């Protein structure tokens, strides 16, 4: 009786037309290896984009190299079938240094890598633009963000897979040069317990001596030197100062 009920339910018309979609793959996964670098690209289009950019562009053509996830993109005002088959694609291949041998028909299920790239690029641009009429100016910056993003599938950035190293921003180069120049001026100061020192006058109150106010006062004696660069001082009368002082405002006193 149970089997009869199952057979009857299987034949129900509405149960069949409103049943869940089947997502089980029909064939085994065939892994395609790349015979040479940048040999397999996926290409897709973002658009039509409203509002259009100030230069009249409404579309973004995205190309992604499947293995390293390296992305290239360019914006266009119009995209029609003739453009995609002829001049536009030729110009795209020339700009991105892609050698076109053959292509396969578009199918979203097999092109999920570039679909994911499209979604991420749109999210990046959305977070960067101030005026949406100038989104085309943010496209090169969004590509750099995408190329320096660590992918969970590869465990590294596409920039690192292509160039063998991580990207270095101009500000990082400037910081290194600035650090190198600053470090040349560094002079170490070593203080020991019992040393006589002077401390810099940090008071912002007006001094009666005016222009003739000295820069330091003291002398004091180092009671304790901490490894963090702070000191506890005592006056010549033996009174301990209320708080530790950093060694950058302390200088040795010679007698």
trRosetta pair geometry for C-beta under 8 A, 3 or more apart (Angstrom, degrees):
i j d omega theta_ij theta_ji phi_ij phi_ji
1 4 5.6 -53 -152 34 33 114
1 5 6.6 36 150 -21 65 102
2 5 5.7 -53 -153 33 34 112
2 6 6.6 34 150 -19 65 104
3 6 5.6 -50 -149 34 36 114
3 7 6.4 37 153 -19 66 105
4 7 5.7 -54 -148 37 32 111
4 8 6.3 34 153 -22 64 106
5 8 5.7 -55 -149 35 31 113
5 9 6.4 30 154 -18 66 105
6 9 5.9 -54 -147 36 30 109
6 10 6.4 34 154 -22 64 107
7 10 5.7 -53 -149 33 31 115
7 11 6.7 22 155 -14 62 109
8 11 6.0 -66 -157 38 30 107
8 12 7.3 53 144 -47 62 89
9 12 5.5 -28 -161 -9 42 119
9 15 6.3 -29 179 65 74 178
10 15 7.8 -115 -124 97 18 135
10 16 7.9 61 -180 -72 47 105
12 15 3.7 59 89 13 118 118
12 16 6.5 167 88 -16 63 86
13 16 6.0 -67 -157 36 27 108
13 17 6.5 9 159 -8 68 109
14 17 6.0 -58 -136 42 34 100
14 18 5.9 4 171 7 69 115
15 18 6.8 -72 -137 53 19 90
15 19 6.3 47 155 -62 59 96
16 19 5.7 -28 -148 -13 29 120
25 28 7.9 114 122 -89 126 18
25 29 7.5 18 141 -59 166 80
27 30 7.8 -22 134 -19 115 99
32 40 7.0 113 117 -84 124 166
34 37 7.0 63 140 -98 134 26
34 39 4.8 150 -161 43 91 116
34 40 5.7 -124 -105 8 95 108
34 66 7.5 175 -69 67 117 104
34 67 5.3 -64 -20 -41 143 140
35 39 5.5 131 50 -114 76 175
36 39 4.9 111 61 -59 70 121
38 41 7.2 16 -171 -59 72 101
38 65 5.3 -67 -117 -114 66 136
38 70 7.6 -48 -97 61 95 137
38 97 7.5 20 139 105 161 95
38 98 6.9 -127 160 -110 113 70
40 65 7.0 104 79 -155 59 65
40 66 4.9 -28 104 17 108 123
40 67 7.3 95 56 -22 104 92
41 63 5.1 2 180 -174 126 101
41 64 6.7 148 -157 73 73 35
41 65 5.6 -44 -98 -92 75 56
41 66 7.2 -158 -105 -22 23 82
41 98 5.9 -29 -14 -132 156 135
42 63 7.1 162 82 -153 44 53
42 64 5.1 -16 58 60 94 90
42 66 6.1 91 -17 -71 104 90
42 111 5.4 152 -157 -146 125 88
42 113 5.5 133 23 75 157 106
42 114 3.8 -144 119 -35 120 125
43 61 7.0 -2 -168 -179 99 91
43 62 7.0 162 -151 88 51 52
43 63 4.8 -14 -99 -101 82 80
43 64 8.0 176 -78 19 39 64
43 92 7.9 79 -129 139 136 152
43 114 6.7 -97 -35 -135 3 164
44 61 8.0 171 89 -155 33 53
44 62 5.4 -16 64 63 78 100
44 106 7.7 117 -104 -134 79 120
44 111 6.3 135 -67 155 120 132
44 114 4.3 148 -2 133 120 124
44 115 6.4 132 -73 -74 175 56
44 117 7.8 142 43 66 122 105
44 118 5.7 -74 97 -53 129 130
45 59 5.9 -23 -168 -167 105 112
45 60 7.2 145 -162 77 54 50
45 61 5.7 -26 -105 -104 74 63
45 62 7.3 174 -93 19 22 81
45 79 6.1 162 -138 137 144 170
46 49 6.8 36 132 -58 91 111
46 59 6.7 148 79 -163 58 58
46 60 4.0 -4 55 57 112 101
46 61 7.9 -144 23 -65 75 21
46 62 6.3 61 -17 -18 103 115
46 118 5.2 169 -75 -150 105 106
46 121 7.2 -117 -49 85 156 122
46 122 6.5 -180 -144 -68 141 108
47 58 5.4 103 -150 135 127 75
47 59 3.5 -82 -5 -109 164 69
47 60 6.3 150 -38 17 103 63
47 79 6.8 119 75 19 141 132
48 58 4.9 -4 -156 157 82 120
48 59 6.5 -50 -110 -73 54 83
49 52 6.6 112 91 -103 84 52
49 53 7.6 31 97 -30 128 84
49 57 7.8 16 55 124 124 73
49 58 5.1 -177 46 -166 78 57
49 59 6.7 176 2 -77 99 31
49 60 7.1 54 -33 -12 137 94
49 135 7.3 -118 161 71 146 149
50 58 7.4 13 -66 -140 58 102
51 132 5.8 106 46 110 100 114
51 133 6.1 -34 103 -86 123 74
52 56 6.0 5 150 -152 132 32
52 57 6.5 165 -170 75 91 34
52 58 4.7 -48 -112 -81 101 86
52 77 7.9 48 -162 -136 131 71
52 133 7.7 30 95 -132 48 71
53 56 6.7 -38 74 34 79 18
53 57 4.5 1 38 53 124 87
53 58 7.5 -150 10 -67 82 42
53 75 6.8 34 4 162 152 152
53 133 6.1 112 -151 -178 41 50
53 134 6.8 84 -150 -110 88 21
53 135 5.7 -114 -94 49 100 81
53 136 4.1 43 -138 -18 160 116
54 133 4.6 72 -55 155 87 102
54 134 5.8 3 -3 -81 119 66
54 136 7.5 -127 37 30 74 117
55 75 7.9 101 74 106 122 129
55 77 7.7 -110 123 -76 80 100
55 136 5.9 -71 30 53 117 160
56 77 4.7 6 123 -116 99 116
57 60 8.0 73 154 -68 119 65
57 75 4.1 57 170 149 152 114
57 76 5.9 134 -139 85 97 13
57 77 5.1 -87 -99 -76 51 56
57 136 5.3 91 53 -84 136 139
58 76 7.6 -45 52 94 62 61
58 77 6.3 58 11 -158 85 39
58 78 7.4 39 42 -80 112 43
59 75 6.6 150 84 -157 50 62
59 76 4.8 -23 69 62 105 89
59 77 7.5 0 24 85 93 5
59 78 7.4 75 7 -146 127 8
59 79 4.6 -31 39 -15 177 124
60 73 5.5 6 179 -176 103 116
60 74 7.3 163 -153 83 60 30
60 75 5.2 -33 -97 -97 69 73
60 76 7.8 166 -88 17 23 74
60 118 8.0 148 91 -132 115 87
60 121 7.3 -154 132 122 152 139
60 139 6.9 -172 -122 -120 122 128
61 73 6.6 163 82 -152 50 62
61 74 5.4 -12 55 61 99 81
61 75 7.6 176 14 -93 73 22
61 76 6.3 40 -17 -6 109 118
61 79 7.2 150 -67 -100 105 136
61 88 7.5 167 -61 164 164 116
61 92 6.3 -81 119 -106 143 139
62 71 6.5 -25 -164 -161 96 103
62 72 7.5 152 -157 85 49 49
62 73 4.7 -14 -104 -102 68 99
62 114 6.1 153 108 -167 110 100
62 117 5.8 174 162 112 139 117
62 118 5.6 -169 30 -83 159 80
62 121 6.6 -169 -103 13 137 158
63 71 7.2 147 82 -156 50 53
63 72 4.8 -11 62 63 100 96
63 73 7.2 -177 22 -77 66 49
63 92 6.9 136 -34 169 139 120
63 96 5.9 15 68 -137 147 175
63 98 7.0 -85 168 -55 156 151
63 114 7.6 -35 -137 -121 25 126
64 69 6.3 -17 -172 -152 111 48
64 70 6.9 158 -154 79 60 44
64 71 4.9 -18 -100 -100 85 74
64 72 7.7 -174 -77 25 41 63
64 113 5.9 -148 99 130 138 103
64 114 4.8 -178 27 -97 121 81
64 117 4.8 -177 -63 -32 146 165
65 68 5.4 13 96 47 118 90
65 69 7.0 -79 73 -21 73 6
65 70 4.4 13 32 51 116 94
65 71 7.9 -131 16 -65 73 35
65 158 7.9 135 60 -157 104 123
66 69 7.7 1 -174 -72 19 50
66 113 5.8 97 -124 77 75 172
67 161 7.6 -158 124 155 88 143
68 154 7.5 57 -139 -97 45 165
68 158 4.8 105 149 -146 87 82
68 161 4.0 -173 -133 101 106 134
68 162 5.5 105 166 -58 161 83
69 113 7.3 -132 -109 -172 81 112
69 117 7.4 178 -162 -85 86 114
69 151 5.7 108 17 -43 166 157
69 153 7.8 125 -47 63 135 122
69 154 6.9 -137 3 -7 123 138
69 158 4.4 -119 81 -82 84 122
69 161 7.8 88 36 39 81 145
70 147 6.6 34 -131 -118 66 100
70 158 4.6 169 -76 169 59 125
70 159 7.9 115 -106 -72 91 42
70 161 7.5 -133 -49 77 100 108
70 162 5.5 75 -81 -62 136 134
71 117 5.4 170 -103 -160 128 132
71 121 7.2 -166 166 -69 155 123
71 143 5.9 -147 96 -140 104 87
71 146 5.2 -20 36 113 142 138
71 147 6.5 -136 38 -68 89 83
71 158 7.2 91 -4 83 77 168
72 95 7.6 158 174 112 137 99
72 96 4.4 126 118 -115 173 123
72 143 7.3 37 -121 -140 32 137
73 121 6.6 122 -58 -146 162 159
73 139 6.0 -127 101 -176 119 112
73 143 5.9 -158 28 -81 107 118
74 92 6.5 -149 29 -112 138 89
74 95 6.7 59 -60 93 144 159
75 136 4.9 -99 35 -125 168 106
75 139 6.0 -141 -33 -56 115 164
76 79 5.6 97 91 -61 136 90
76 83 7.7 137 178 158 157 153
76 88 7.0 14 -104 -136 154 127
78 83 7.2 153 110 -28 82 156
79 83 5.8 -126 -146 74 51 138
79 84 6.6 57 -174 -54 93 99
79 88 7.2 115 -125 -154 77 173
80 83 5.1 98 54 5 68 103
80 84 7.3 -140 96 -4 35 89
81 84 5.9 -58 -149 37 32 109
81 85 6.4 19 159 -11 66 112
82 85 6.0 -66 -148 42 30 105
82 86 5.9 -16 169 16 68 119
83 86 6.7 -84 -135 52 21 83
83 87 6.5 -56 -139 59 62 84
83 88 3.9 47 171 -11 89 133
83 89 7.7 134 147 -19 58 77
84 88 6.0 -34 -81 69 32 127
84 89 6.0 62 -174 -46 41 110
85 89 6.8 -42 -168 5 6 133
86 89 6.8 130 69 31 13 97
86 90 6.7 -29 160 -8 46 112
87 90 5.6 -61 -145 38 32 112
87 91 6.1 29 160 -17 69 106
88 91 5.9 -57 -149 38 28 108
88 92 6.2 30 152 -21 64 108
89 92 5.4 -51 -145 36 34 116
89 93 6.3 34 156 -19 66 103
89 100 7.4 70 151 -84 109 158
90 93 5.9 -54 -148 36 30 109
90 94 6.4 29 152 -18 63 107
91 94 5.6 -56 -148 38 32 112
91 95 6.2 30 156 -19 67 107
92 95 5.9 -56 -145 37 29 108
92 96 6.1 -1 166 6 66 114
92 98 7.3 -11 124 35 79 128
93 96 6.4 -69 -136 53 25 92
93 97 7.9 -75 170 102 55 2
93 98 4.3 -99 -139 70 74 95
93 99 7.3 106 -174 -88 116 16
93 100 5.1 -60 -112 -31 153 111
94 97 7.7 21 -175 -74 26 38
100 103 7.3 -19 -160 -46 100 102
104 107 8.0 -53 131 9 105 102
104 110 7.8 -65 112 114 135 143
106 111 6.4 -24 -154 -22 71 154
107 110 4.6 44 83 27 106 107
107 111 6.2 145 75 -8 50 102
108 111 5.7 -78 -132 52 28 98
108 112 7.1 67 164 -75 64 66
108 115 6.2 64 -155 -69 85 144
109 112 6.8 -8 -165 -46 29 101
111 114 5.3 -37 173 42 92 107
111 115 6.0 104 115 -28 80 99
112 115 5.1 -56 -144 40 40 119
112 116 6.2 44 156 -23 71 101
113 116 6.0 -55 -155 33 28 108
113 117 6.6 28 147 -18 62 106
114 117 5.1 -47 -146 35 41 117
114 118 6.4 50 152 -25 66 97
115 118 5.7 -47 -153 29 32 115
115 119 6.8 31 150 -18 62 104
116 119 5.7 -53 -151 35 35 112
116 120 6.4 30 154 -16 67 107
117 120 5.9 -59 -146 40 31 107
117 121 6.1 30 157 -19 67 108
117 146 7.1 71 -150 -164 86 144
118 121 6.0 -58 -146 37 26 108
118 122 6.4 26 157 -18 63 108
119 122 5.9 -58 -152 36 28 110
119 123 6.5 28 152 -19 64 107
120 123 5.6 -53 -149 35 34 112
120 124 6.4 35 153 -21 67 104
120 146 6.1 115 119 -113 121 109
120 149 7.8 -129 175 47 142 170
121 124 5.7 -52 -147 34 33 111
121 125 6.4 30 156 -16 66 105
121 142 5.5 93 -152 144 75 128
121 143 7.4 14 -122 -79 112 60
121 146 6.1 -21 -85 -62 80 144
122 125 5.9 -55 -146 38 31 108
122 126 6.3 36 154 -25 64 107
123 126 5.7 -54 -148 32 30 115
123 127 6.7 21 157 -13 63 107
124 127 6.1 -65 -155 38 30 105
124 128 6.3 17 154 -14 66 117
124 138 8.0 -174 125 149 86 114
124 142 4.1 134 109 -141 126 100
124 145 5.2 166 -147 81 141 142
124 146 6.5 -106 -25 -54 160 91
125 128 5.7 -68 -144 41 32 107
125 129 5.9 28 167 -26 73 109
125 135 5.4 58 176 -161 124 103
125 138 5.2 130 -133 103 80 126
125 139 6.9 4 -97 -85 122 56
125 142 5.0 -31 -64 -73 77 153
126 129 6.7 -50 -134 26 22 104
128 138 4.5 148 105 -152 129 138
128 141 6.4 166 -160 96 160 127
128 142 6.4 -138 10 -71 150 94
129 132 5.6 79 138 -96 144 51
129 134 6.5 162 -143 78 100 77
129 135 5.0 -32 -88 -97 145 75
129 138 5.4 -109 -72 -12 80 153
130 134 7.5 -1 56 58 78 121
131 134 5.1 60 80 15 95 105
132 135 5.7 3 -162 -43 56 108
134 137 4.8 -17 171 17 92 119
134 138 7.2 94 125 -17 78 93
135 138 5.7 -59 -161 36 47 111
135 139 7.2 72 143 -48 69 86
136 139 5.6 -22 -161 -12 44 120
137 140 8.0 -48 177 23 40 95
138 141 5.4 -65 -161 48 59 112
138 142 5.7 61 143 -28 85 105
139 142 5.8 -55 -143 35 30 111
139 143 6.6 34 157 -22 63 103
140 143 5.7 -53 -153 31 34 114
140 144 6.8 33 151 -18 65 102
141 144 5.7 -51 -153 33 37 111
141 145 6.6 40 148 -20 66 102
142 145 5.5 -49 -150 34 37 114
142 146 6.4 37 151 -19 66 104
143 146 5.6 -54 -148 37 33 111
143 147 6.2 29 155 -18 67 108
144 147 5.8 -55 -143 38 31 109
144 148 6.3 11 162 -3 65 113
144 167 7.6 -170 -164 149 94 171
145 148 6.4 -74 -147 48 25 96
145 149 6.4 42 152 -46 63 104
146 149 5.6 -45 -151 7 32 121
146 158 7.6 0 132 29 76 133
147 157 6.6 67 152 171 52 107
147 158 5.0 -93 -145 72 64 107
147 159 4.5 85 151 -54 98 96
147 167 7.3 76 112 -33 107 143
148 157 5.2 -7 -146 -147 35 147
148 159 5.3 0 -84 2 64 138
148 166 7.5 77 -138 -163 95 84
148 167 5.3 -79 -94 32 117 129
149 157 6.3 132 63 -121 29 91
149 158 7.8 19 54 7 72 94
150 155 7.2 -17 -175 178 99 28
150 156 6.2 -61 -134 -148 82 17
150 157 5.6 -61 -85 -64 55 74
151 154 4.8 50 78 31 111 94
151 155 7.4 -41 83 -8 66 21
151 156 7.3 -13 42 65 80 37
151 157 7.3 123 0 -111 82 33
151 158 7.2 59 -12 -45 124 83
152 155 7.2 29 -158 -73 29 51
154 158 7.8 100 50 -76 157 61
154 161 6.6 -42 173 -60 152 138
156 160 4.8 -92 162 72 119 137
156 161 6.2 133 96 -49 119 90
157 160 4.6 99 60 3 86 100
157 161 7.2 -152 96 -4 49 84
157 166 6.7 86 36 -120 135 80
157 167 7.6 -88 113 0 155 98
158 161 5.6 -54 -148 38 38 111
158 162 6.3 32 155 -17 69 108
159 162 6.1 -63 -149 39 28 106
159 163 6.0 -19 171 21 68 114
159 166 6.7 72 100 -143 115 44
159 167 4.8 -35 157 -37 158 106
160 163 6.8 -73 -125 57 22 80
160 164 7.0 27 -174 -149 57 6
160 165 6.4 -117 -126 101 70 10
160 166 5.4 -11 -82 -80 103 60
163 167 7.7 88 49 -74 147 72
168 172 5.1 -121 -169 79 82 132
168 173 6.1 88 144 -52 117 90
169 172 4.7 101 58 0 77 102
169 173 7.5 -142 98 -2 45 83
170 173 5.6 -53 -153 35 40 112
170 174 6.4 40 150 -19 69 104
171 174 5.4 -51 -148 37 37 114
171 175 6.3 41 151 -23 66 102
172 175 5.6 -48 -146 33 33 113
172 176 6.6 35 153 -20 63 102
173 176 5.8 -53 -152 33 33 111
173 177 6.6 29 153 -14 65 105
174 177 5.8 -57 -150 39 33 108
174 178 6.1 32 153 -19 67 109
175 178 5.6 -56 -143 40 30 112
175 179 6.2 33 156 -21 65 106
176 179 5.7 -52 -145 35 30 111
176 180 6.4 31 155 -20 63 106
177 180 5.7 -53 -148 35 31 113
177 181 6.4 28 155 -15 65 106
178 181 5.9 -56 -148 39 31 109
178 182 6.1 29 154 -19 65 109
179 182 5.6 -57 -143 39 30 111
179 183 6.0 31 158 -23 66 108
180 183 6.0 -52 -143 33 26 111
180 184 7.0 35 154 -28 58 100
181 184 6.0 -50 -160 20 33 114
181 185 7.6 21 149 -12 60 104
182 185 6.1 -66 -166 34 40 107
182 186 7.2 55 142 -44 69 94
183 186 5.4 -30 -156 -2 47 121
189 247 5.6 -175 84 157 125 119
189 250 7.2 155 141 86 151 92
189 251 7.7 -98 -132 -112 142 53
189 252 7.8 -168 -156 -30 105 96
191 195 5.3 -131 -157 46 79 150
191 197 6.7 -1 -126 -69 127 138
191 222 5.2 171 165 -98 115 159
191 225 5.1 175 93 -102 95 131
191 231 6.1 -18 94 -94 155 135
191 247 6.3 -154 0 -125 130 121
191 250 6.8 -6 -66 119 149 139
191 252 7.5 -172 -100 -80 86 89
192 195 5.3 109 59 -33 66 112
192 222 6.7 131 93 84 30 145
192 225 6.5 -72 -116 -9 26 147
193 222 5.5 -134 -120 109 35 98
193 223 6.6 9 -137 180 91 20
193 224 6.5 8 -96 -94 105 35
193 225 6.4 -126 -54 -3 70 98
194 221 6.5 -21 -140 -169 30 104
194 222 6.4 -36 28 63 24 89
195 221 7.2 151 76 -153 38 57
195 222 4.6 24 49 12 87 124
195 252 6.4 -69 173 -124 121 91
196 218 7.8 136 177 148 81 129
196 219 4.9 1 -172 178 101 137
196 220 7.4 145 -155 75 56 36
196 221 6.2 -34 -97 -97 56 65
196 252 7.1 75 85 -168 67 66
196 253 4.2 -85 130 69 98 104
196 254 7.7 155 81 -75 118 20
196 255 6.4 27 60 -13 165 112
197 218 6.4 -113 107 -144 52 164
197 219 6.7 136 67 -160 30 84
197 220 5.5 -34 68 68 83 86
197 221 7.5 137 21 -108 83 17
197 222 6.0 71 -6 -49 125 93
197 231 7.7 15 45 133 166 164
197 233 6.8 -102 64 -114 120 125
197 250 5.1 1 175 -172 139 102
197 251 6.5 149 -160 78 84 33
197 252 5.8 -62 -107 -111 73 36
197 253 5.4 165 -123 -4 12 97
198 216 3.9 53 152 160 124 135
198 217 6.7 151 -162 69 89 22
198 218 4.0 -150 -118 24 59 136
198 219 6.1 -66 -77 -110 69 66
198 220 7.4 131 -103 20 25 86
198 250 7.3 153 78 -156 46 55
198 251 5.3 -18 60 65 95 87
198 252 7.7 22 16 102 82 12
198 253 4.9 114 -32 -70 86 106
199 216 6.3 150 76 -154 26 87
199 217 6.3 -32 66 63 78 73
199 218 5.7 119 13 -59 74 113
199 220 6.2 17 -18 13 109 135
199 233 6.8 -121 -51 2 132 172
199 245 6.1 -34 -131 173 128 171
199 249 6.0 41 -162 129 76 95
199 250 5.7 -26 -102 -101 71 70
200 215 6.4 -38 -136 158 77 81
200 216 5.6 -56 -97 -99 42 76
200 249 3.9 -100 25 -166 118 92
200 250 7.5 -102 -9 -61 85 32
200 251 7.8 82 -53 -4 83 100
201 213 7.1 -119 87 157 160 109
201 214 6.9 115 -13 93 137 73
201 215 6.3 -160 24 179 100 30
201 216 6.4 -165 -19 -108 83 19
201 217 5.4 82 -72 -12 96 107
202 249 6.9 -8 -57 -152 115 151
203 207 7.6 103 93 -61 120 101
207 210 6.7 -147 88 -42 82 25
207 213 4.3 93 75 -96 151 131
209 212 4.5 -100 167 79 99 88
209 213 4.6 136 82 -74 111 66
209 214 7.9 5 100 -9 156 65
210 213 6.6 -171 77 -25 18 94
214 217 6.7 126 88 -70 120 69
216 251 6.5 -77 -100 41 155 115
218 253 6.0 -133 105 -62 135 147
219 236 6.4 71 78 -56 82 113
219 253 4.4 -158 -117 97 118 173
219 255 7.9 -53 -41 -54 167 115
220 233 4.1 29 151 179 139 124
220 234 6.5 154 -168 74 90 32
220 235 5.8 -59 -114 -101 83 43
220 236 7.3 -119 -108 -39 38 68
220 241 7.2 -1 -140 -37 147 123
221 233 6.7 140 68 -159 40 73
221 234 5.2 -26 62 65 95 87
221 235 7.7 47 16 140 86 5
221 236 7.0 113 -21 -89 104 52
222 225 6.0 15 176 -56 127 95
222 231 5.7 -69 -132 -162 94 124
222 232 7.6 94 -164 72 58 54
222 233 6.3 -47 -101 -103 42 72
223 231 7.9 124 44 173 68 81
223 232 4.6 -62 67 104 107 96
223 233 6.3 159 3 -122 93 16
223 234 4.9 81 -53 -15 120 104
223 240 6.6 -18 -16 -116 164 99
224 231 7.0 163 84 -157 55 55
224 232 4.3 22 46 39 96 114
225 231 5.6 -16 -107 -108 63 84
226 229 7.1 -42 88 33 88 25
226 230 4.8 2 48 62 124 82
226 231 7.1 -151 16 -77 82 36
226 232 7.9 81 -25 -15 99 89
226 244 7.2 5 3 -151 133 148
229 246 6.1 17 129 -152 98 78
229 247 5.0 -110 -176 18 75 112
229 248 7.6 24 166 -27 121 85
230 244 4.3 49 164 153 120 129
230 245 6.6 156 -157 78 77 28
230 246 5.6 -49 -101 -95 73 48
230 247 6.9 -137 -94 -26 22 81
231 244 6.3 155 72 -161 31 85
231 245 5.5 -28 61 64 87 82
231 246 7.8 93 15 -161 82 6
231 247 5.8 96 -21 -79 111 81
231 250 6.0 30 27 -47 146 165
232 240 6.7 -8 173 -157 103 108
232 241 7.2 -171 -165 53 60 94
232 244 5.3 -56 -76 -102 69 82
233 240 7.5 145 92 -151 42 59
233 241 4.9 29 71 4 88 127
233 245 6.4 -5 -3 19 117 122
233 250 7.8 -178 -63 -112 132 127
234 238 5.9 -8 168 -153 126 29
234 239 6.3 161 -159 78 80 32
234 240 4.9 -43 -98 -93 87 57
234 241 6.9 -144 -91 -10 33 75
235 238 6.9 -39 72 26 75 22
235 239 4.8 7 31 53 113 87
235 241 7.3 115 -39 -57 82 81
241 245 7.1 -1 102 -26 152 111
245 249 6.0 -96 174 68 112 112
245 250 6.2 119 113 -54 121 111
246 249 5.8 78 74 12 84 95
246 250 7.6 -161 104 -6 45 99
247 250 5.0 -65 -146 40 51 117
